Amino acid sequence: MGSNGWYGLLGYHFATITTDETLNASSYGNEDITGYQVGIGQRIDKFKYELSYSDFEDISLSSTGGGTNSITADADAITFRLSIGF
């Protein structure tokens, strides 16, 4: 993008949430989620820095078996990276 080493970042995420939790009479399954990533960065000589945001679908797991427990989560992330190359 433009000059001075600026660049944009776009991405697509696919992840499988795998659970190993097993309670006395119930257990949880796995769930596939997707998300996107946007960011901006700049490279100057040997240095590079980048700021990005990732937004995933909400995670919702329900137990099977004896209980009616459920787990919900909102998995989002803000990332800052700094790199030095030689």
A tleap script that builds the chain and sets N, CA, C and O, in Angstrom:
source leaprc.protein.ff14SB
mol = sequence {
  NMET GLY SER ASN GLY TRP TYR GLY LEU LEU
  GLY TYR HIE PHE ALA THR ILE THR THR ASP
  GLU THR LEU ASN ALA SER SER TYR GLY ASN
  GLU ASP ILE THR GLY TYR GLN VAL GLY ILE
  GLY GLN ARG ILE ASP LYS PHE LYS TYR GLU
  LEU SER TYR SER ASP PHE GLU ASP ILE SER
  LEU SER SER THR GLY GLY GLY THR ASN SER
  ILE THR ALA ASP ALA ASP ALA ILE THR PHE
  ARG LEU SER ILE GLY CPHE
}
set mol.1.N position { 0.850 -1.180 0.000 }
set mol.1.CA position { 0.000 0.000 0.000 }
set mol.1.C position { 0.892 1.239 0.000 }
set mol.1.O position { 1.673 1.434 0.931 }
set mol.2.N position { 0.792 2.026 -0.968 }
set mol.2.CA position { 1.529 3.273 -0.995 }
set mol.2.C position { 3.032 3.092 -0.926 }
set mol.2.O position { 3.598 2.187 -1.540 }
set mol.3.N position { 3.658 3.963 -0.173 }
set mol.3.CA position { 5.121 3.923 -0.073 }
set mol.3.C position { 5.541 3.712 1.379 }
set mol.3.O position { 4.704 3.509 2.258 }
set mol.4.N position { 6.815 3.763 1.606 }
set mol.4.CA position { 7.402 3.631 2.948 }
set mol.4.C position { 7.201 2.261 3.569 }
set mol.4.O position { 7.227 2.147 4.795 }
set mol.5.N position { 7.001 1.215 2.773 }
set mol.5.CA position { 6.936 -0.148 3.293 }
set mol.5.C position { 5.636 -0.568 3.950 }
set mol.5.O position { 5.606 -1.616 4.597 }
set mol.6.N position { 4.577 0.183 3.820 }
set mol.6.CA position { 3.282 -0.182 4.423 }
set mol.6.C position { 2.641 -1.336 3.658 }
set mol.6.O position { 2.785 -1.430 2.439 }
set mol.7.N position { 1.939 -2.208 4.364 }
set mol.7.CA position { 1.209 -3.302 3.730 }
set mol.7.C position { -0.034 -3.637 4.549 }
set mol.7.O position { -0.116 -3.332 5.739 }
set mol.8.N position { -0.996 -4.269 3.887 }
set mol.8.CA position { -2.221 -4.723 4.534 }
set mol.8.C position { -2.212 -6.238 4.679 }
set mol.8.O position { -1.485 -6.935 3.972 }
set mol.9.N position { -3.012 -6.731 5.587 }
set mol.9.CA position { -3.084 -8.162 5.862 }
set mol.9.C position { -4.544 -8.581 5.913 }
set mol.9.O position { -5.343 -7.988 6.637 }
set mol.10.N position { -4.890 -9.608 5.140 }
set mol.10.CA position { -6.225 -10.210 5.171 }
set mol.10.C position { -6.042 -11.717 5.314 }
set mol.10.O position { -5.146 -12.293 4.697 }
set mol.11.N position { -6.872 -12.349 6.112 }
set mol.11.CA position { -6.731 -13.788 6.290 }
set mol.11.C position { -8.052 -14.449 6.641 }
set mol.11.O position { -9.009 -13.795 7.057 }
set mol.12.N position { -8.077 -15.753 6.465 }
set mol.12.CA position { -9.236 -16.582 6.786 }
set mol.12.C position { -8.756 -17.701 7.701 }
set mol.12.O position { -7.747 -18.345 7.415 }
set mol.13.N position { -9.464 -17.936 8.790 }
set mol.13.CA position { -9.090 -18.970 9.759 }
set mol.13.C position { -10.102 -20.117 9.723 }
set mol.13.O position { -11.300 -19.902 9.537 }
set mol.14.N position { -9.602 -21.317 9.903 }
set mol.14.CA position { -10.439 -22.498 10.110 }
set mol.14.C position { -9.799 -23.277 11.247 }
set mol.14.O position { -8.619 -23.623 11.183 }
set mol.15.N position { -10.573 -23.552 12.286 }
set mol.15.CA position { -10.025 -24.262 13.452 }
set mol.15.C position { -11.034 -25.280 13.960 }
set mol.15.O position { -12.244 -25.090 13.836 }
set mol.16.N position { -10.525 -26.354 14.529 }
set mol.16.CA position { -11.357 -27.356 15.179 }
set mol.16.C position { -11.115 -27.272 16.678 }
set mol.16.O position { -9.985 -27.427 17.142 }
set mol.17.N position { -12.171 -27.029 17.427 }
set mol.17.CA position { -12.103 -27.006 18.889 }
set mol.17.C position { -12.284 -28.449 19.346 }
set mol.17.O position { -13.357 -29.029 19.181 }
set mol.18.N position { -11.236 -29.019 19.916 }
set mol.18.CA position { -11.245 -30.412 20.351 }
set mol.18.C position { -11.318 -30.452 21.870 }
set mol.18.O position { -10.511 -29.822 22.553 }
set mol.19.N position { -12.279 -31.188 22.391 }
set mol.19.CA position { -12.425 -31.281 23.845 }
set mol.19.C position { -12.060 -32.679 24.321 }
set mol.19.O position { -12.386 -33.679 23.681 }
set mol.20.N position { -11.381 -32.723 25.447 }
set mol.20.CA position { -11.023 -33.989 26.078 }
set mol.20.C position { -11.786 -34.163 27.394 }
set mol.20.O position { -11.638 -35.178 28.075 }
set mol.21.N position { -12.592 -33.176 27.741 }
set mol.21.CA position { -13.302 -33.177 29.018 }
set mol.21.C position { -14.391 -34.237 29.040 }
set mol.21.O position { -15.233 -34.293 28.143 }
set mol.22.N position { -14.373 -35.071 30.060 }
set mol.22.CA position { -15.433 -36.050 30.280 }
set mol.22.C position { -15.816 -35.978 31.753 }
set mol.22.O position { -14.982 -36.200 32.631 }
set mol.23.N position { -17.057 -35.670 32.013 }
set mol.23.CA position { -17.543 -35.600 33.386 }
set mol.23.C position { -18.126 -36.953 33.784 }
set mol.23.O position { -18.112 -37.896 32.992 }
set mol.24.N position { -18.631 -37.049 34.994 }
set mol.24.CA position { -19.153 -38.329 35.503 }
set mol.24.C position { -20.123 -39.006 34.545 }
set mol.24.O position { -19.974 -40.188 34.236 }
set mol.25.N position { -21.114 -38.257 34.076 }
set mol.25.CA position { -22.136 -38.887 33.238 }
set mol.25.C position { -22.306 -38.183 31.894 }
set mol.25.O position { -23.232 -38.499 31.148 }
set mol.26.N position { -21.431 -37.241 31.576 }
set mol.26.CA position { -21.603 -36.514 30.320 }
set mol.26.C position { -20.241 -36.163 29.720 }
set mol.26.O position { -19.210 -36.222 30.390 }
set mol.27.N position { -20.269 -35.797 28.436 }
set mol.27.CA position { -19.044 -35.381 27.747 }
set mol.27.C position { -19.404 -34.321 26.708 }
set mol.27.O position { -20.575 -34.111 26.394 }
set mol.28.N position { -18.380 -33.663 26.185 }
set mol.28.CA position { -18.575 -32.612 25.193 }
set mol.28.C position { -17.980 -33.048 23.860 }
set mol.28.O position { -16.977 -33.761 23.821 }
set mol.29.N position { -18.595 -32.624 22.789 }
set mol.29.CA position { -18.087 -32.935 21.457 }
set mol.29.C position { -17.120 -31.875 20.976 }
set mol.29.O position { -16.710 -31.009 21.750 }
set mol.30.N position { -16.752 -31.931 19.716 }
set mol.30.CA position { -15.852 -30.972 19.088 }
set mol.30.C position { -16.657 -30.040 18.189 }
set mol.30.O position { -17.793 -30.346 17.828 }
set mol.31.N position { -16.064 -28.901 17.829 }
set mol.31.CA position { -16.757 -27.963 16.954 }
set mol.31.C position { -15.763 -27.319 16.002 }
set mol.31.O position { -14.659 -26.953 16.405 }
set mol.32.N position { -16.151 -27.179 14.743 }
set mol.32.CA position { -15.358 -26.471 13.745 }
set mol.32.C position { -15.818 -25.016 13.709 }
set mol.32.O position { -17.016 -24.739 13.656 }
set mol.33.N position { -14.867 -24.095 13.738 }
set mol.33.CA position { -15.203 -22.678 13.660 }
set mol.33.C position { -14.359 -22.020 12.577 }
set mol.33.O position { -13.299 -22.523 12.207 }
set mol.34.N position { -14.840 -20.895 12.077 }
set mol.34.CA position { -14.109 -20.106 11.089 }
set mol.34.C position { -13.988 -18.679 11.590 }
set mol.34.O position { -14.660 -18.282 12.542 }
set mol.35.N position { -13.136 -17.923 10.947 }
set mol.35.CA position { -12.964 -16.527 11.318 }
set mol.35.C position { -12.181 -15.787 10.253 }
set mol.35.O position { -11.771 -16.358 9.242 }
set mol.36.N position { -11.985 -14.510 10.502 }
set mol.36.CA position { -11.235 -13.689 9.560 }
set mol.36.C position { -10.173 -12.889 10.317 }
set mol.36.O position { -10.230 -12.751 11.539 }
set mol.37.N position { -9.212 -12.370 9.567 }
set mol.37.CA position { -8.143 -11.562 10.144 }
set mol.37.C position { -7.897 -10.353 9.258 }
set mol.37.O position { -7.854 -10.479 8.034 }
set mol.38.N position { -7.736 -9.189 9.858 }
set mol.38.CA position { -7.370 -7.966 9.153 }
set mol.38.C position { -6.224 -7.312 9.911 }
set mol.38.O position { -6.135 -7.408 11.135 }
set mol.39.N position { -5.357 -6.652 9.171 }
set mol.39.CA position { -4.243 -6.006 9.843 }
set mol.39.C position { -3.504 -5.050 8.937 }
set mol.39.O position { -3.778 -4.943 7.741 }
set mol.40.N position { -2.565 -4.364 9.540 }
set mol.40.CA position { -1.724 -3.422 8.822 }
set mol.40.C position { -0.312 -3.516 9.411 }
set mol.40.O position { -0.140 -3.800 10.596 }
set mol.41.N position { 0.680 -3.277 8.575 }
set mol.41.CA position { 2.051 -3.346 9.043 }
set mol.41.C position { 2.962 -2.469 8.215 }
set mol.41.O position { 2.561 -1.888 7.207 }
set mol.42.N position { 4.218 -2.389 8.675 }
set mol.42.CA position { 5.205 -1.609 7.949 }
set mol.42.C position { 6.569 -2.271 8.085 }
set mol.42.O position { 6.944 -2.745 9.157 }
set mol.43.N position { 7.304 -2.294 6.974 }
set mol.43.CA position { 8.673 -2.811 6.950 }
set mol.43.C position { 9.616 -1.636 6.667 }
set mol.43.O position { 9.475 -0.918 5.677 }
set mol.44.N position { 10.589 -1.471 7.584 }
set mol.44.CA position { 11.589 -0.420 7.440 }
set mol.44.C position { 12.957 -1.056 7.623 }
set mol.44.O position { 13.313 -1.465 8.728 }
set mol.45.N position { 13.716 -1.139 6.553 }
set mol.45.CA position { 15.041 -1.780 6.564 }
set mol.45.C position { 14.930 -3.194 7.138 }
set mol.45.O position { 14.263 -4.042 6.547 }
set mol.46.N position { 15.573 -3.463 8.284 }
set mol.46.CA position { 15.568 -4.798 8.900 }
set mol.46.C position { 14.416 -4.997 9.885 }
set mol.46.O position { 14.261 -6.083 10.443 }
set mol.47.N position { 13.629 -3.985 10.098 }
set mol.47.CA position { 12.560 -4.042 11.097 }
set mol.47.C position { 11.191 -4.159 10.435 }
set mol.47.O position { 10.950 -3.598 9.366 }
set mol.48.N position { 10.312 -4.891 11.083 }
set mol.48.CA position { 8.934 -5.030 10.608 }
set mol.48.C position { 8.022 -5.079 11.826 }
set mol.48.O position { 8.303 -5.791 12.790 }
set mol.49.N position { 6.939 -4.326 11.781 }
set mol.49.CA position { 5.930 -4.414 12.834 }
set mol.49.C position { 4.557 -4.533 12.192 }
set mol.49.O position { 4.321 -4.070 11.076 }
set mol.50.N position { 3.659 -5.171 12.939 }
set mol.50.CA position { 2.347 -5.506 12.381 }
set mol.50.C position { 1.317 -5.540 13.501 }
set mol.50.O position { 1.586 -6.066 14.581 }
set mol.51.N position { 0.147 -4.986 13.247 }
set mol.51.CA position { -0.982 -5.024 14.173 }
set mol.51.C position { -2.150 -5.667 13.447 }
set mol.51.O position { -2.511 -5.236 12.351 }
set mol.52.N position { -2.754 -6.707 14.052 }
set mol.52.CA position { -3.869 -7.390 13.393 }
set mol.52.C position { -4.950 -7.773 14.407 }
set mol.52.O position { -4.709 -7.853 15.612 }
set mol.53.N position { -6.137 -8.004 13.876 }
set mol.53.CA position { -7.303 -8.398 14.666 }
set mol.53.C position { -7.908 -9.647 14.040 }
set mol.53.O position { -8.130 -9.690 12.830 }
set mol.54.N position { -8.176 -10.662 14.857 }
set mol.54.CA position { -8.828 -11.895 14.401 }
set mol.54.C position { -10.158 -12.048 15.107 }
set mol.54.O position { -10.239 -11.887 16.325 }
set mol.55.N position { -11.201 -12.358 14.357 }
set mol.55.CA position { -12.545 -12.548 14.900 }
set mol.55.C position { -13.048 -13.920 14.474 }
set mol.55.O position { -13.174 -14.199 13.282 }
set mol.56.N position { -13.333 -14.770 15.447 }
set mol.56.CA position { -13.846 -16.109 15.195 }
set mol.56.C position { -15.336 -16.174 15.516 }
set mol.56.O position { -15.865 -15.335 16.246 }
set mol.57.N position { -16.004 -17.185 14.959 }
set mol.57.CA position { -17.390 -17.451 15.322 }
set mol.57.C position { -17.465 -17.753 16.815 }
set mol.57.O position { -16.480 -18.185 17.414 }
set mol.58.N position { -18.622 -17.528 17.410 }
set mol.58.CA position { -18.810 -17.905 18.802 }
set mol.58.C position { -18.771 -19.420 18.933 }
set mol.58.O position { -19.222 -20.145 18.046 }
set mol.59.N position { -18.228 -19.888 20.051 }
set mol.59.CA position { -18.128 -21.323 20.314 }
set mol.59.C position { -19.227 -21.704 21.291 }
set mol.59.O position { -19.400 -21.053 22.322 }
set mol.60.N position { -19.966 -22.753 20.973 }
set mol.60.CA position { -21.039 -23.223 21.843 }
set mol.60.C position { -21.022 -24.751 21.867 }
set mol.60.O position { -21.278 -25.402 20.854 }
set mol.61.N position { -20.719 -25.308 23.028 }
set mol.61.CA position { -20.677 -26.761 23.202 }
set mol.61.C position { -21.684 -27.166 24.260 }
set mol.61.O position { -21.767 -26.536 25.314 }
set mol.62.N position { -22.448 -28.207 23.990 }
set mol.62.CA position { -23.412 -28.737 24.953 }
set mol.62.C position { -23.025 -30.161 25.305 }
set mol.62.O position { -22.547 -30.919 24.461 }
set mol.63.N position { -23.238 -30.510 26.558 }
set mol.63.CA position { -22.871 -31.853 27.002 }
set mol.63.C position { -23.887 -32.880 26.530 }
set mol.63.O position { -25.061 -32.573 26.322 }
set mol.64.N position { -23.411 -34.095 26.367 }
set mol.64.CA position { -24.288 -35.214 26.044 }
set mol.64.C position { -24.204 -36.214 27.187 }
set mol.64.O position { -23.181 -36.304 27.866 }
set mol.65.N position { -25.223 -36.923 27.386 }
set mol.65.CA position { -25.229 -37.896 28.473 }
set mol.65.C position { -26.129 -37.438 29.605 }
set mol.65.O position { -27.244 -36.974 29.367 }
set mol.66.N position { -25.651 -37.566 30.836 }
set mol.66.CA position { -26.471 -37.331 32.019 }
set mol.66.C position { -26.758 -35.896 32.367 }
set mol.66.O position { -27.746 -35.641 33.055 }
set mol.67.N position { -25.955 -34.931 31.936 }
set mol.67.CA position { -26.169 -33.551 32.352 }
set mol.67.C position { -26.606 -32.662 31.218 }
set mol.67.O position { -26.607 -33.066 30.055 }
set mol.68.N position { -26.982 -31.432 31.568 }
set mol.68.CA position { -27.366 -30.454 30.554 }
set mol.68.C position { -26.456 -29.233 30.663 }
set mol.68.O position { -26.933 -28.099 30.661 }
set mol.69.N position { -25.185 -29.459 30.757 }
set mol.69.CA position { -24.221 -28.371 30.853 }
set mol.69.C position { -23.903 -27.826 29.470 }
set mol.69.O position { -23.998 -28.537 28.469 }
set mol.70.N position { -23.523 -26.551 29.429 }
set mol.70.CA position { -23.112 -25.961 28.156 }
set mol.70.C position { -21.954 -25.000 28.396 }
set mol.70.O position { -21.794 -24.447 29.484 }
set mol.71.N position { -21.155 -24.819 27.357 }
set mol.71.CA position { -20.014 -23.916 27.390 }
set mol.71.C position { -20.138 -22.985 26.196 }
set mol.71.O position { -20.384 -23.436 25.078 }
set mol.72.N position { -19.970 -21.684 26.427 }
set mol.72.CA position { -19.950 -20.719 25.331 }
set mol.72.C position { -18.696 -19.863 25.463 }
set mol.72.O position { -18.233 -19.587 26.570 }
set mol.73.N position { -18.158 -19.451 24.333 }
set mol.73.CA position { -16.957 -18.606 24.335 }
set mol.73.C position { -16.945 -17.733 23.095 }
set mol.73.O position { -17.475 -18.108 22.049 }
set mol.74.N position { -16.338 -16.572 23.222 }
set mol.74.CA position { -16.152 -15.649 22.111 }
set mol.74.C position { -14.650 -15.521 21.904 }
set mol.74.O position { -13.978 -14.850 22.687 }
set mol.75.N position { -14.115 -16.147 20.875 }
set mol.75.CA position { -12.672 -16.210 20.647 }
set mol.75.C position { -12.242 -15.142 19.651 }
set mol.75.O position { -12.359 -15.331 18.441 }
set mol.76.N position { -11.749 -14.031 20.157 }
set mol.76.CA position { -11.216 -12.959 19.336 }
set mol.76.C position { -9.801 -12.666 19.827 }
set mol.76.O position { -9.470 -12.958 20.976 }
set mol.77.N position { -8.959 -12.088 18.958 }
set mol.77.CA position { -7.573 -11.809 19.349 }
set mol.77.C position { -7.054 -10.561 18.658 }
set mol.77.O position { -7.349 -10.309 17.490 }
set mol.78.N position { -6.275 -9.785 19.400 }
set mol.78.CA position { -5.528 -8.665 18.848 }
set mol.78.C position { -4.050 -9.042 18.975 }
set mol.78.O position { -3.596 -9.452 20.043 }
set mol.79.N position { -3.313 -8.898 17.883 }
set mol.79.CA position { -1.910 -9.318 17.859 }
set mol.79.C position { -1.018 -8.176 17.408 }
set mol.79.O position { -1.328 -7.469 16.450 }
set mol.80.N position { 0.102 -8.004 18.114 }
set mol.80.CA position { 1.138 -7.069 17.693 }
set mol.80.C position { 2.421 -7.864 17.531 }
set mol.80.O position { 2.833 -8.574 18.448 }
set mol.81.N position { 3.056 -7.749 16.369 }
set mol.81.CA position { 4.296 -8.480 16.094 }
set mol.81.C position { 5.398 -7.497 15.739 }
set mol.81.O position { 5.179 -6.515 15.030 }
set mol.82.N position { 6.581 -7.785 16.245 }
set mol.82.CA position { 7.760 -7.003 15.936 }
set mol.82.C position { 8.847 -7.972 15.491 }
set mol.82.O position { 9.143 -8.940 16.191 }
set mol.83.N position { 9.441 -7.717 14.331 }
set mol.83.CA position { 10.468 -8.610 13.789 }
set mol.83.C position { 11.715 -7.823 13.439 }
set mol.83.O position { 11.648 -6.677 12.994 }
set mol.84.N position { 12.868 -8.472 13.653 }
set mol.84.CA position { 14.154 -7.901 13.264 }
set mol.84.C position { 14.869 -8.945 12.419 }
set mol.84.O position { 15.125 -10.052 12.892 }
set mol.85.N position { 15.188 -8.612 11.191 }
set mol.85.CA position { 15.872 -9.546 10.292 }
set mol.85.C position { 17.298 -9.106 10.035 }
set mol.85.O position { 17.587 -7.910 10.010 }
set mol.86.N position { 18.182 -10.051 9.847 }
set mol.86.CA position { 19.595 -9.741 9.602 }
set mol.86.C position { 20.008 -10.169 8.220 }
set mol.86.O position { 21.164 -9.987 7.837 }
savepdb mol mol.pdb
quit
